């Protein structure tokens, strides 16, 4: 935790004992900074910056004894875009820069070191991502029970249902929490739709979100992120990022930043898992009989996991055996 002022007189001696107290003097926090920070998409490690996240970055100064002032935040919030289905907009770290143009106004005369600090994600307190085993529209039958067999949109549908079986297969799960949201990325052929919906509950291995028109989703594939939104706070905690840099010529009229750029590593790890593939076929044409088997022409329309072995419209399994009964 970074405090708002640095206290210069901390210890007092009384009756041959050392006491903490009598805090009379402090270091005022500078009011201006040239610090700027932006997300970067150049891979630097196995870590990445959480998609759809926002955070503040700031700078803290230390005296020669490493006592510190308050945080001087960058004037802008670092915002990372939401991911799409293919995770094409991934950012791996946050780059920061400083300028020595106005160093005398930015760097306190008492400062000997400085470090870059950052908050945690300001948008989420919990999240989990996975592919959906299936996506349908939830409806209710005459008995009031949910059914998950509808692929056509209707305003009368109960909502969008995402099957969580793949998430559960990873040894993970989800327990419904009031106020949770789900980011859904849906692909039908080459058309992708991305939206954020409120979570209504979980029935069996289906998560039910509010109703939304994705069109006909018979051949749709989807991934999702369930998350709990953060509650806005009047003050945010900043955390040191592991490096402190010396001030060049401290305490003089030529004081300056010794390092004017760097990166803050991402806050999540990228872990690739073997994905259960689900392939949608379009079956048409006549049965072809050969010996004890029959073959039926079938063309792949879409698949859950991208694989060069199964190309939409150009399937290596264009004909498959059907046992004669």
N, C-alpha and C positions, 0 to 999 in steps of 0.2 A: 504494500500500500504506500502511495506517495502522499505525503502531507502537504498542506498548503503553504507552510512557512518553515524555514530552517532556523532553528534556535541556536544562537551562538554562545549563550551562557547557560549551560545545562547542569553543572555540578557545583555543589557547595559543601564545604567541610565544616562540621560542627561537632564538638566533643570528640575530636579525633576520628570521626566517622564521615564517610562520603555519602551525601544525600543527592537524589535527583529532585531538582526543583529550582525555585527562584529564577524562572525563565523570563528574562527581562528584555532581551534583544533578539531580533530575528532578521532573516534575509527576505527582502521583498522579492516577489516573483516578477520577472520582466513581463512587459505587456505586448511585445511584438516578437514575431519569429518569421524567418524565411522558409521554415520547414514545409515541404510539400511531399505528399505520398500518393502513389498510384499502384494498382495491381498490375502484375506482369505475367505474361503467358509463356515465358521461356523456362523450360524445365531445369530445375537446379537440384532436385532431390526427389525422394518418393513421397514428399509431402505436398499439399496443395492448400490454397485458401478456400474456405468453404464457399460454395456457390450460393448466391442470393444473400450474402452476408454484408453487414455494414459495421465499421468500427472507426474509432478516433485514434489518431497517432499524435504524440506530443514529444516534447523535449524537457529534460530535467538537468539542472546544473548542480555541481557539487563543489564544495570548497576543498582545500588541501587535505582536510581530515575526513572527507567523504560525507560531510553533512550537506543536506540538500534543500533546495527551495521547492516550490510547488510546480505543478505541470503547466507548461505553456503549450496549449493544443494547437495543432495545425488548423488553419482556417477552414479546411474542407474535410468532409467525412469520406473515408475510403469505402466505396461501394462496389461490390462484385456482382455481375449479372447472374440471373438464374440460369441453371443448366438447361439444355435441350435434350432430346432423346439420345442423341449420339455423343453427348458430353463434349461438343466441339468448342465451347467457349470456356475452357478450363484455365484458371490462373494459378500459378505455382507459388508466388511470393509477392511481397509488397515492396516496391522500390521507394526509397526516400532520398531527398536532396536538401542541402542547405546552401546558403550563399554567404560569402564574406563581404558583400558590398556594404552592408550596414552592420558589420560585426560589432562595432563599439556600442550601438544601440541595443543589440540583441544579447550580447554576452556581458554578464555582470562583472564588475571589476574584481570581485572576490572569488570568481569561479576558476577552478583549475581543471575540471573534468565535465563531461556531459554525456548523456546517454539518451537513446530513443526509446520511448515507452509506447504501449498501445493497450487499448481496451480489448476485452473479449468481444465476440459477435454481439451486436446490440439488437438483433432481430429474433434470435432463437435461443431457447434454453435446452432444447432436446430435439434431435432429429434422427430419422432412420430412412435409408433409401434401399430400393430393391426393384426388380422387375415384377410385373403383375403376371400371375399364372393365367389370368383371364380377366377381361373387362367386359361387363354387361351392364344393362340397366336393371335396377332392382324394382320389382313390382310386388304387390300383395295379392294373394288369392282371396276367395270368398271367406275363408276362415281367419283372415287377417295375418297369415304367415307370409314371410318373405319368399319370393321365388327369384331365381337368377338364370332366366332363360330368354330374356328379351334383348335383341340387338338393335331395334329401331327406336329412335327417340320419340318420346311423347311427353307433353307437359304433365300428363297424369302419372308418369313414372315416379317412384318413390325416391330415386336418386341414382347416382353412378356407383356401381359395385366393382371393387378391385379385389381379386383373389390373392390372399397372402400366403399361399402354400409354398412359394419359392423362398420367401423371407423365413418362414417357419423351417424350411429344409436346411437353411444355413445355421440352425440352432438359435435363431433370434425370434422375436415376437413383438407384439404391440398390445398394450392395454389402453383402452379408450380413456381419454382425458377431456373433460368438457372444455371447449374453446380451441382444441387442436385444429390445425389446417393440413391439407394435403395438396402438394404440388403435383399435377398430373401431366405427363408428356405422352401424347397418343399419336401413333402413326397409322394411317390407312393408305397403303400403297406408298406414294411419294409425298402425300399430304400430311403435315404435322400440325397438331393443335396443342398449345400449352396453356394451362390455366391453374389457378389456385382455388380450392373449394373448401368449405367448412366440413368437418367430419361429424357425421350424425351418430355413428356407433359401429359396432362389430357384431355380425351374426355369423356363427360358424367360422369358416376361414375367409369370409368376405368382409372387407371394410366398406361401409356405406357412406358416401359423401353426398352433398346436396346435388340436386338434379342439374344437369348441364347438357346442352345439345352438342354432342360430338358427331352427329349424323348417324349413319348406319355403321356399326362397329363390329359386324360379323367377322371381318378379316383384319380387325385392329390388333396392334401390339402396343404395349404401354409399359412405362416405368413410373415410379412415384417417389415422393419424399413426404413422409409424415413428420410434422414438427409442432412444437409448442411455442407460440410467439412470446417474445420477451415483453415484460411490462416496463414502460418508459420510466427512467429514474432521473431525479433532479441532478444527481452527481454519479459519475461512473468511476469505477476502479481502473487504474492504469497499472500495467505490469511491465517490469523491466524485461528486455529482450536478449540479455546475455552479454552485451558489449558496452564498455565505457571508453570514451576517447579523451585524450588530453587536449587542453586548450593550448594553442601555440602562443608563446609570450604572455602568460597569464599576468593580470594585474597591471599591464602597461597599455599605452595608447595604440599599440600595434597588435593587440590580442586578436586571435582569429581561430576559426574552427580548423583543426588539423585534418579532419576527414569530412568531406562534404557530400558523400553519397554512400549508400549501402542498401542492403535488403533485409527484410524481416521474413523469416521462413513461414510457410503455411501452418495451419493449425489442425489439419486432418491428414490422415494417411490414406493413400490410394491402395486398395487391396483388390486384386483381380481374382474372381472366383469362377469356377467352372459353372456355366449357366445351362440350365435345362432348356433345351430348344423346343419350341412349339411351332410346327409348320402348318400353314393353311394351304390346302389343295383346292384347285378348281377341277372337278371331275366332269368330263364330257366325252362324247363319242361312243363307239360300239365296243362291246366285249370281244376280245380276240381269244379264241380257244387254241391251246397248244398242249397236247397230252393230257395230264391230269390237272393242269392249271389253266386259268383264264387271266388275261391281262386287261386292265382298264386304263385308258389314257388319262393322265392327271398332270396338271401343271401347277407348280408352286406359285402361290400368290404373295405370301409374306411369311416371315419367320421371326421368332422372338429374339434369337441370337444371330448376329451377322456372321455368316459362314460362307466362304467361297465354294464350299462343296454343294451348297444349295442356293442356286441363283434364281430369283424370281423370273418366271417366264421361260427358264432354260434349265429345267430340272434334269439332273442325271438319273433321277428316279421317275422319269416321265411315264413309264409303264411299270406297274408293280403286280405281283402275283395275287390272285384271289382264289382261295380254295373252293373247289366245286363241292357243293353239298348234295 
